[in-house]
């Protein structure tokens, strides 16, 4: 009986993605705890600020065609060559954008560590487009086990290189090196797993016509995603110190531990699951089951951070991070918020509602952003507005889908 249960689990995309998530968090958490005690918070702040700028700078070339491959069978089959060729073109364009932005930051006297981070991390993100697209192709065919392979390999490989660098005093460079190690491992694993013949075709207007409309709305969705997950760090860096950016970013990443553990049920496997369901009632049944689990886990997680936040921060990250405790408490219930936001987005992607998702999320950002006209800018207030924006976007997507189902 147990063998039969395990076989069913192994056939589930969520099983492999959940295992990948837990592996990443167990390995990565231990790895980050070591770095947190070696590298000063200022370096983490510079790194978060620089990578945030690099992500914002790349929005013009981040069409996120991988989501098309996941959510539409056409782009896994005859349309894949078009998507691959477009990805290579966008990669080169992104590298040029990163060079221009980093050069401008250096010219106008921005801190050296920031523009170096923009350049190094920006190049890594651009080149990572190719292995990530190969991963998306596998995910679109419900093959997730290679995601686990990556998560098993990455932390120990990164630790072997970056921890000695950090001990020798190369704090920022140790953080930057991890991005390139990730690119190398992604390519090694996903290229070996995905043996399809890759297109060497040139860019044509026919290619443009095949992908321009759905890719445009995926691009809009990427912009809204980056604004929600990166613009807040850049804004904190613009109004507060590098230490504050480090405290904000660490709490953003580690306060929602419940979502870190349950992210698979709201992430890419959910897109594939919703895509393959024809009956709207079945979609909503799965949605509300997963939403309930995410919310309950998020509430339990939040209670832990609210009452024992200081003890947890000191135990996990050390005395250098004590000032981050208020940020952790502001983000205490962020797990529930993130879960609902990503789950609502997954059902929109699975239903191929790219345009509607982009418009709803964009409108939520505008509505929430107006609040900055009436409140003082600070890391705490930015954290509150961020969570309000995610809730507003999730509510908008859920209401839209419910109304469409009734019609």
C-alpha positions in Angstrom: 0.0 0.0 0.0 2.8 2.4 0.9 4.6 1.6 -2.3 1.4 2.4 -4.3 1.0 5.7 -2.5 4.7 6.6 -3.2 4.2 5.7 -6.9 1.3 8.1 -7.1 3.2 10.8 -5.4 6.1 10.4 -7.8 3.8 10.8 -10.7 2.5 14.2 -9.4 4.2 17.4 -10.6 3.6 19.0 -7.2 5.5 16.2 -5.5 8.7 16.9 -7.3 8.3 20.7 -7.1 7.6 20.4 -3.4 10.6 18.3 -2.8 12.7 20.8 -4.8 11.3 23.6 -2.7 12.1 21.9 0.6 15.5 20.8 -0.6 16.3 24.4 -1.7 15.1 25.8 1.7 16.9 23.2 3.8 20.2 23.5 1.9 19.8 27.2 1.1 18.7 28.1 4.6 21.8 26.5 6.2 24.0 28.1 3.5 22.5 31.6 4.1 22.8 31.3 7.9 26.6 30.7 7.4 26.9 33.7 5.1 24.8 35.9 7.4 27.4 35.3 10.1 30.4 36.0 7.9 29.3 38.8 5.6 28.2 42.2 7.0 24.6 43.3 6.4 25.8 46.3 4.4 27.0 43.9 1.6 23.7 42.1 1.6 22.0 45.6 1.2 24.3 46.6 -1.7 23.6 43.3 -3.3 19.8 43.5 -2.9 19.8 47.1 -4.1 21.9 46.4 -7.2 20.0 43.3 -8.2 16.8 45.2 -7.8 18.0 47.8 -10.2 19.2 45.2 -12.7 15.8 43.5 -12.6 14.0 46.7 -13.2 16.3 47.6 -16.0 15.6 44.3 -17.7 11.8 44.7 -17.9 11.9 45.7 -21.6 13.5 42.4 -22.6 11.8 40.1 -20.1 9.0 38.7 -22.2 8.8 35.6 -20.0 8.0 33.4 -22.9 8.6 30.4 -20.6 5.1 30.9 -19.3 3.7 30.4 -22.8 5.5 27.1 -23.0 4.1 26.0 -19.7 0.5 27.1 -20.3 0.0 26.4 -24.0 0.8 23.1 -25.7 1.3 24.8 -29.1 4.5 26.5 -27.8 5.8 23.1 -26.5 5.5 21.6 -30.0 5.5 23.4 -33.3 5.9 26.9 -31.8 9.0 26.1 -29.7 11.5 27.0 -32.3 10.0 30.5 -32.5 10.1 30.9 -28.8 13.8 29.7 -28.6 14.9 32.2 -31.3 13.1 35.1 -29.7 14.7 34.2 -26.4 18.2 34.4 -27.9 17.3 37.8 -29.3 16.0 39.1 -26.0 19.1 37.8 -24.2 21.4 39.9 -26.4 19.1 42.9 -26.0 19.1 42.5 -22.2 22.9 42.4 -22.0 23.1 45.7 -23.9 20.5 47.3 -21.6 22.4 46.1 -18.5 25.7 47.6 -19.9 24.0 51.0 -20.5 22.4 51.1 -17.1 25.5 50.0 -15.2 27.6 52.5 -17.2 25.1 55.3 -16.4 25.2 54.4 -12.7 29.0 54.5 -12.6 29.1 57.8 -14.6 26.7 59.5 -12.2 28.8 58.5 -9.2 26.7 55.6 -7.7 28.5 53.5 -5.2 30.9 51.1 -6.9 29.5 48.0 -5.4 26.0 48.8 -6.7 26.9 49.3 -10.4 29.2 46.2 -10.3 26.3 44.2 -8.9 24.0 45.5 -11.7 26.6 44.4 -14.3 27.5 41.0 -12.9 24.0 39.9 -11.7 22.4 41.4 -14.8 24.6 39.4 -17.2 23.8 36.2 -15.2 20.1 36.8 -15.3 20.2 37.4 -19.1 22.2 34.3 -19.9 19.9 32.3 -17.6 17.1 32.8 -20.0 18.2 29.8 -22.1 18.3 27.1 -19.4 15.2 28.5 -17.8 13.3 28.1 -21.1 14.5 24.5 -21.3 13.2 24.0 -17.8 9.8 25.6 -18.7 9.5 23.2 -21.7 10.0 20.3 -19.3 7.5 21.8 -16.8 4.9 22.3 -19.6 5.2 18.5 -20.1 4.7 17.9 -16.4 8.3 16.9 -15.9 9.5 18.5 -12.6 12.0 16.0 -11.1 15.0 17.8 -12.7 14.0 20.9 -10.6 14.9 18.8 -7.6 18.3 17.8 -9.1 19.2 21.5 -9.4 18.2 22.3 -5.9 20.3 19.3 -4.6 23.4 20.5 -6.5 23.3 24.2 -6.2 23.8 25.0 -2.5 26.7 22.7 -1.9 28.4 23.8 -5.1 27.9 27.4 -4.2 29.0 26.9 -0.7 32.3 25.3 -1.8 33.2 28.4 -3.8 31.5 31.3 -2.0 32.1 30.5 1.7 35.9 30.6 1.2 35.5 33.8 -0.7 33.5 35.3 2.1 36.1 34.2 4.7 38.8 35.9 2.7 36.9 39.2 2.8 35.2 39.1 -0.7 31.7 39.5 0.7 30.0 41.1 -2.2 31.8 39.0 -4.8 30.8 35.9 -2.9 27.2 36.9 -3.2 27.6 37.7 -6.9 29.4 34.4 -7.6 26.4 32.4 -6.5 24.3 33.7 -9.4 26.8 32.5 -12.0 27.1 29.1 -10.3 23.3 28.9 -10.6 23.5 29.6 -14.3 26.1 26.9 -14.9 24.1 24.3 -12.9 20.8 25.2 -14.6 22.4 24.8 -18.1 24.1 21.5 -17.1 21.0 19.9 -15.7 18.2 21.2 -18.0 20.2 20.7 -21.2 21.0 17.1 -20.3 17.3 16.5 -19.4 15.9 18.4 -22.4 17.5 16.8 -25.5 15.3 18.5 -28.1 17.0 19.9 -31.2 17.3 23.7 -30.7 16.4 26.1 -33.4 19.1 28.0 -35.2 16.6 30.1 -37.2 16.9 33.8 -37.7 14.4 36.4 -36.6 11.6 37.0 -39.1 8.3 38.8 -39.1 6.6 35.4 -39.2 8.3 34.6 -36.0 7.2 37.9 -34.5 3.6 37.2 -35.5 3.6 33.8 -33.8 4.6 35.1 -30.4 4.0 38.8 -30.2 0.5 39.0 -28.9 0.7 36.4 -26.1 4.3 37.3 -25.3 3.3 41.0 -24.9 0.8 40.2 -22.2 3.3 37.9 -20.5 5.7 40.8 -20.6 3.1 43.0 -19.0 2.7 40.3 -16.3 6.5 40.2 -15.8 6.6 44.0 -15.4 3.9 43.9 -12.7 5.7 41.0 -11.0 9.0 42.8 -11.0 7.4 46.0 -9.7 5.8 44.0 -6.8 8.9 41.9 -5.9 11.8 44.3 -6.8 10.7 47.9 -6.8 10.1 47.8 -3.1 13.8 47.0 -2.4 15.0 49.8 -4.8 12.6 52.2 -3.1 13.9 51.3 0.4 17.5 51.7 -0.9 16.6 55.1 -2.2 15.2 56.4 1.1 17.1 54.4 3.7 20.6 52.9 4.3 22.1 49.7 2.9 21.6 48.1 6.2 17.8 48.8 6.0 17.7 47.2 2.6 19.4 44.1 4.0 17.0 43.9 6.9 14.0 44.4 4.6 15.2 41.9 2.0 16.0 39.2 4.6 12.6 39.5 6.3 10.9 39.5 2.8 12.7 36.2 2.0 12.5 34.4 5.3 9.5 35.6 7.3 7.0 33.7 5.0 8.5 30.3 5.8 5.0 28.7 5.4 4.9 29.8 1.7 8.5 28.7 1.2 7.4 25.2 2.2 4.1 25.2 0.4 5.0 27.2 -2.7 4.7 24.3 -5.1 0.9 24.1 -4.6 0.6 27.8 -5.7 3.4 28.0 -8.3 4.3 26.4 -11.6 2.7 22.9 -10.9 -0.6 24.8 -10.2 -0.4 26.4 -13.7 -0.1 23.0 -15.3 -2.9 21.6 -13.1 -5.3 24.4 -13.8 -4.4 24.2 -17.5 -5.4 20.5 -17.8 -8.7 20.9 -16.0 -11.8 21.5 -18.2 -14.5 21.6 -15.6 -14.6 25.1 -13.8 -16.0 23.5 -10.7 -13.0 21.2 -10.4 -10.7 24.2 -10.8 -12.4 26.1 -8.0 -12.4 23.0 -5.8 -8.6 22.7 -6.1 -8.2 26.4 -5.7 -10.1 26.7 -2.5 -8.4 23.6 -1.0 -5.0 25.0 -1.7 -5.9 28.5 -0.6 -7.2 27.2 2.7 -4.0 25.3 3.4 -1.9 28.3 2.5 -3.9 30.7 4.7 -3.9 28.4 7.7 -0.2 27.7 7.4 0.5 31.4 7.0 -1.5 32.3 10.1 0.4 29.7 12.2 3.7 31.0 10.8 2.7 34.6 11.5 1.9 33.9 15.1 5.4 32.5 15.6 7.1 35.6 14.2 4.8 38.0 16.1 5.5 36.4 19.5 9.0 35.0 19.1 10.5 37.1 16.3 13.5 38.4 18.2 14.4 35.0 19.5 14.2 33.4 16.1 16.2 36.1 14.4 19.0 36.0 16.9 19.1 32.2 16.9 19.1 31.9 13.1 21.1 34.9 11.9 23.0 36.3 14.8 23.4 39.5 16.7 24.2 41.5 13.5 20.6 41.1 12.4 18.8 42.1 15.6 17.6 45.4 14.0 15.7 43.3 11.4 13.2 42.0 14.0 10.6 44.8 13.3 10.7 44.0 9.6 10.1 40.3 10.3 7.1 41.2 12.4 5.6 43.4 9.6 6.1 40.5 7.2 4.8 37.9 9.8 1.6 36.9 7.8 3.2 37.4 4.4 3.0 33.7 3.7 -0.8 33.8 3.4 -0.6 36.9 1.2 2.0 35.5 -1.1 0.1 32.2 -1.3 -3.2 33.8 -2.4 -1.4 36.1 -4.9 0.5 33.3 -6.7 -2.3 30.9 -6.6 -4.7 33.4 -8.2 -2.0 34.1 -10.8 -1.6 30.4 -11.5 -5.3 29.9 -12.3 -5.2 32.9 -14.6 -2.1 31.5 -16.4 -3.7 28.1 -16.6 -6.8 29.6 -18.1 -4.6 31.7 -20.6 -6.0 34.9 -19.2 -2.7 36.7 -19.7 -4.1 40.1 -20.7 -6.7 40.2 -17.8 -4.0 39.2 -15.3 -1.7 42.0 -16.4 -4.5 44.6 -16.3 -5.8 43.6 -12.9 -2.3 43.4 -11.3 -1.2 46.7 -13.0 -4.3 48.4 -11.7 -3.7 47.1 -8.2 -0.2 48.5 -8.3 -1.4 51.9 -9.4 -4.2 52.0 -6.7 -1.8 50.9 -3.9 1.0 53.2 -5.2 -1.2 56.3 -4.8 -1.0 55.7 -1.1 2.6 57.0 -1.2 1.2 60.5 -1.9 -0.3 60.4 1.6 2.1 58.4 3.8 5.8 58.9 4.6 8.2 56.7 2.7 9.9 54.1 4.9 10.8 50.5 4.8 7.9 49.6 7.2 5.3 51.4 5.1 6.6 50.0 1.9 6.3 46.5 3.4 2.6 47.2 4.3 1.8 48.6 0.9 3.4 45.7 -0.8 1.3 43.2 1.0 -1.9 45.3 0.4 -1.0 45.4 -3.3 -0.7 41.6 -3.5 -4.0 41.1 -1.6 -5.8 43.6 -3.9 -4.4 41.9 -7.1 -5.4 38.4 -5.8 -8.9 39.6 -4.9 -9.3 41.2 -8.4 -8.2 38.0 -10.2 -10.5 35.8 -8.0 -13.5 38.1 -8.6 -12.8 38.2 -12.4 -12.6 34.4 -12.6 -15.7 33.8 -10.5 -17.8 36.2 -12.6 -16.5 34.6 -15.8 -17.4 31.1 -14.5 -21.0 32.2 -13.7 -21.4 33.7 -17.2 
